[in-house]
Amino acid sequence: MEAQLRIHKRNTPWVGQSQALTQTRRTLNALAQSQLPVLIQGQTGTGKRIAAKELHELGKGKHSPFVTVCCKRWNTKDLIKLMDESWEYAQGGTLFVRNIEAIKANDAAQIKDFWLRANQQDDVRLIASTCHVGSIDGNTVNIDSHFLSWLQYHCLTITLPTLSERSDDIPALIRYYQQQDSAMDTLTFTPCAAKVLSQYHWPDNIKQLKRCLDKLVVLASTKQIDKHSLLQHFPSMLQPDNVTKPISLSMLQIDNMTDRNRIAGDNILRLALPHQATTKMTKLPPKSLSTTLNKEAICGHHPALDRAIPYLFNNYRKRLNMEDLASHACVSPSHLSFLFKRYVGQSFKQTLLNLRINEAMKLLVDNPERQVTHVCDDVGFSDLSFFVRKFKATVGLSPGVYRDQHRASNNNGYKF
């Protein structure tokens, strides 16, 4: 039990005055006025324990224990006993349950019972945290079967900002860490290096910033850190403007997929052009151009994309959202969204739409007798009117007209 439970006496303070952090502190102050359970959502390194401790210190039980348990370390054979013991340790104070997304599905029912029972008492403040960042969709989520959504429904909820959302706080954070470490205090950053730090997306947030500073103390040959030396040690901080342009999806090689004929151009991103840009192209009979999917174009840009792109191409016909894709890629939805915009050049939703439209164009050409309704279903659209509207907005022609023009083009092309 002792290895799973910690009683904290002091808190690491929030550092910075950014708008995002200021709003977070306002929200925490509001939540502290209630004894209702709280669910803290935030990516790794955003300060979920700091937020929980601040809720404790702002509440009526601030002079009582602040007890932390981590679900990743739990022995779930006697889960209710463990929770009851933790509750007793925290009497009058706060019980903070970290990484609650690690609870197994078959243990969720026990936690729900404990949670509802705890809600009827006010002698302990119950707080949970999760790295999963999302919201309830009442149309698609059954709150009785999705544990995190159930918690969102039964708790006050706060989502912590990422470091990139509070980048104005980076100088203050660096000063704070320098005050804690005399060796780090000798580091100085040129304006160009400071700009690189403020523009980097920080996947692991404040934890990653601290680790970068620790490494610079050991590895940097000079205590004045300029842009060159910073990028020498952390090449991933190189910004998109200084590297290659976004990759065309048509250049990606998808595992277990053969080369495919792409319609109306050699770049799937061309389908994202507005109607005015496609009008001239669609006056001519559609052509079928062969495009080779080249693995080297994507290889090495980011491991998460190496996992996400093949999964997207293999599953775009299904109901697919950013949370599903991010889970498969083992990153947060917000970080994967950033990677799409940086390396692919467009959002996940636009990419998914373009894939479906592109496949619909191919099906209409290859199977001119197939009904538009069936093509709509084949490529993953659930609403025919939405499919027709998006197809026309993207290609410049309705699906039926596009199919008929290509059929007429083929018929006119054969002369015996």
N, C-alpha and C positions, 0 to 999 in steps of 0.2 A: 504493500500500500504506500509506503514512504517514497518508493521510487516513482510512483505515479502521481503523487500529490505534492504540490509546492505551496508554501505560505509566503507571500511576498510582503515585504515591509516598506520598500521604497519604489518609486516609480520613475522611469525615464520620462523627462518632460517632452511635450510637443515643442518643436523648434521651427521658427519661421512665422511670417506674417502674411503669407499669400492669401488671396481671396478664397481659394478652395479650403485651406486649413482653417481660416476664420469661420467659414460656414460650417465646417465639421465641428468646431468647438461650440458654436451656437447650438447645433443639433444635439450634441452631447449634454449640454446644459439643460436643454428641454427634456431629454429622455431621463435625466437624473431626478427630475421632479416626481417620477412615477416609480412604483415598485414592480410594474409589469416586466416580464422577461424581455430581454433584448437579444437580437441576433445581429452580430457585427459581420458584415461582408467586406472582403478586401483581398486583393492579390497578395502573394507572398511579399513580406517586407514593407507593408503599408502601415504597420503599427496597430494591429488588432489588440495586442495585449496592452499597449499604452491606452487605447480607447477604453478598454474594459476597466483598467485601473482608475482612469479618470472618472468613469461613471461611479465607481466605488467611492472615490474620495469626495465626490460631489453629493453623494447620497447620505441618508441618515445613518447608515452603518459604517461610516468612514473610520471609526475607532475600533471596529471589530475586524476579524480576519478576512483577508482576501485570498481565497483558496483556488488554485488552478489544477485542473486535471486535463490530460491530453488523451483524446480518444484513440490515437494511434498506438498508445501503449497499454490499452485496456485488455485485461483478461475477461472476456465476455461470458465466461462460464457462470459467473454469479454477478450479473450486471446490476441488478437492483440493489444487492447488498453493497456493492461498491459505491453506487450513487448515494445510498442512505448514509454510509460512513462519511463520504465527502460532505454531505449536507450537515452532518453533526459537527464536523470540523469548522464549518463556515457559519455556525450559529451567530445570528446578529449581524453578519457581514455579507460577503458575496461569494458565490460559487461560479467560477469561470470555466466553462467546458470548451476546450480548444479543439479545432479540427473535427467538428461534429459531422462533417461529410464522410469521415472514415467509419461511421457506424454502419454495420452490415444491415442489409434489408431485413433479415429475420430477427434482428435485435431492435429494430426501430419501434415495434409495437410496445416493448417494455419501456423505452425511453419516452414514448408518447404518454403512457400511463403515469410515469414519474412526473413528467412535465405538467400534466393537468392537475395532478395531486399537489405539486409544489405551488401551482398558481393560487391555490386556496389558502396558502399561508403567506405571511409577510415578514417572517423572521429571517429569511435569507433572500438576497437578490440573485436571481438566476440569469446568467449571461452566457451565450454561446458564440463561437466564431467559426467562420468557414472561408476557405479560399475561393469557393464557388461564388461568382458574381452573376446574378440574374434576377428576374422578377417573375411573379406569377402571371401566367396567361390563363385567365379563367375559361377560355374557350377550348384549350387543349390540355390543361393539366388537371389531373384528379388529385386534389390535395390530400385525400385519404391514402393514396398509394405512393406519392412522391414526398419523401420525408423532409427534404429541405424546403419544398413548397409549403408543406404542412407547418414547418417552423415559421416561415415567413408570415403565414396566416395568423399564427397564434402568438407572435412576438412583435414588439416594436423593432423596426429594422433600420440600420444605418449602413451605408456603403462608403468606405473610406476612399479618398482620392489617391491615385497613383502619383509617383514622384514626377512623372512627366506632366501631370495636371497641376502640380504645385512646384514647377521648376524654379519659380522665383525664390523658393526657400533653400535652394542648393548652396548658395554662399553662406547662409546662416548655419546650415547643417555642417558644412566643412569647418567653420569656426568653432562650432560646438565640439566636434570630434578632436580638433586640434587642442582645445582646452583640456581634454581628457588624456591626451597623449603628447608628451614633450617631444618625442621624435617626430611625430606628425606635424607639430607646430612649426617646424623649420621649412615646411613646404610652402611655396608660393606659386600662383598660377598667373600666367600672362592673360591679357584680355581675350586673345584668340582661343587659348585653352579653356578659359571659363565659358566661352560661347559654345564650344564643343560639348562641354558638360551639360549646359542648359538645354541643348537641342537633342541630346541623346534620349532614347525612349525608355531606358532603365527597366528591363523586363523583371528584375527582382527588386526594384525600387530602392528603398533606403538601405536595406541590407547590402545590396550590390554596391551602392556608393561607398559605404563604409569599407567593404572589402577592397575596392579599387584604391582607396586611400592607404590602406594597410600595405598593399602590394607596391605602391609607389614609394613608400618609405624604404622598402627593401631593395627595389629594382632600379629606381631612377638614379642615373649617374650624376645628376645635378639636382639641387633642391628647388631650382626654379623650373617649373613644369611649363613648357611651351606646347603648342599644338602638335609639333612633330614628335616630341618625346611621348606625349599622351597617346597619340595614335600608334606609335611604335609598340607600346605595351598593350594597348586596347584597340586593335584595328576594327573591331565591330562598331566603334563609335563613329566611324567614317559616315558622313551623311550622304543621302541619296544624290545630292547635287554634285558630289565629288566622285561618284562611282558610275557604273553603267546605267543606262536608262532602263525603265521598267521592261520586264520580259514579256514578249508576246506569248499568250497561252498556246498559240498554234505551234510554238517551237518546243513545247514541253513534251518529253517522251513519257508516256504513261505505261507503267509496267503491265504486262499481260494484255496489251491492246495493240492491234495492228494499225499500220498507217491508214488514214481515212481520207476520203475525198472531201475537201472543204468547199462549200458553195459560196459564190459571190465574193471571192477574194482570198488572198493567202494569209490573212490575219484575222483571227476571231475577234480581236478587239475592234476591227473595222465595223463590226456589227453594232458597236456602241455609238457610232456617229449619229448625229441628229438627222431627222428626215431630210432637211435641206441638202445635207452632204451626200445622201444616198440617192436622191432623185435622179441625178444624171446617170448614175450607174444602172438603175433599174429600168431605164428606157430600152436598154439592149436586152436581148434574150439572156437569161441567166446562164453562166458558164460553170462547169465543174472543173476545179483546179485541184491538183494533187499536192498535198503538203506533208512533208516528213516531220514527224515529231522527234525533236532532237534532245536527248537527255542532257547533253553537256550544257545546254542553255540555262538549266535550272540548278544543276548539281553544285552543291557547295554554298548556295546562297543562304539557306537556312534549313536546319534539320526539320523544323516544324512544317515548312512548306513541302519538304520531301515526303512527309507523311500525309499532309492534307491534300495536296493536288491529286495524287492517284486515287485517294478515297473519294474526292469530289467527282472525278471523271467516272468512277465506277458506280456512284450512287446518286447522281444528280436527278435520276428519274424518280427517286423516292422523296418522301417528305424530309427535307434536310434543312437544318438551321445552323447558325453560327456556333451555338452551344454544342451541338452534336459533332461538328467538324473540329472544334477546338479540343473537345474531349479526346477525339481520335488522335489529334496532333500533339496532345500532352502539353498544351499551353492554355493560357486564359483567352476567352473570347476577344477581349480588347486588344491583347497583343497580336493575336492572329489577324484581327482586322487591320492593325497597323502594318503587318507583313504583306497583306494583300495590296494595300494602297502603295506601299513602298516598292515592292518587287513586281507585282502584276500590273500595277497602274490603275486599278479600279477596285471598288468594294467587292466583298464576297457576294452580296445580293446581285450586283450587276454582272459579276462573273457567272453566277449560277443561271441568271436569265439568259445571258449570251450563249452559254452551253446548250440550254434547252432550245433556244431559237435556232441555233446552228444545226442541231440534230433534226429539228422539225423541217428545216429547209432540205436537208439531205433525204429525209424520208419522203417528202413531197415529190422530189425529183426521182428517186429510185422506185417509188410505188405510187404512180400518178392516179391509180384507181382507188387508192385508200381514202376514206372519208376524213375530212378535217377533224371531225370529232374524235376519231380514233387516234389520229396523229397527236392531238392535244393530250390524250391520256398516255400515249406511248412515251412522251418526253417529260412527263411529270407535272403537267398543269392540271389542276383540279377544276378550274373554271374556264369554260369555253370562251365566254365573252372577254375575259381577261387575256387569254391566250391570243385571240384575234386582235385585240387592241394593241398588245405589246409587239406582236409580230409585225403589224402594219407600221407602228411607230419606229421599229428598228430597221426593217427591210425596205419600207416605202410602199409595199403592196400587201394586200390581205393574203392569207394563206391560200385561198381558193384561186385568186388571180395569179399568184406566183406559180402555183402548180399548173394552171392552164397555159400560161405563157411558156413555161418550159416544155410542156407537152407539144404545143404548137411549134416551138423551135425545133424539136426533135423530128416532128412529122415533116416539116419543110426541108429538113436537112437531108432527107433520103430521096434520091432521084434514080429511078431504074430505067 
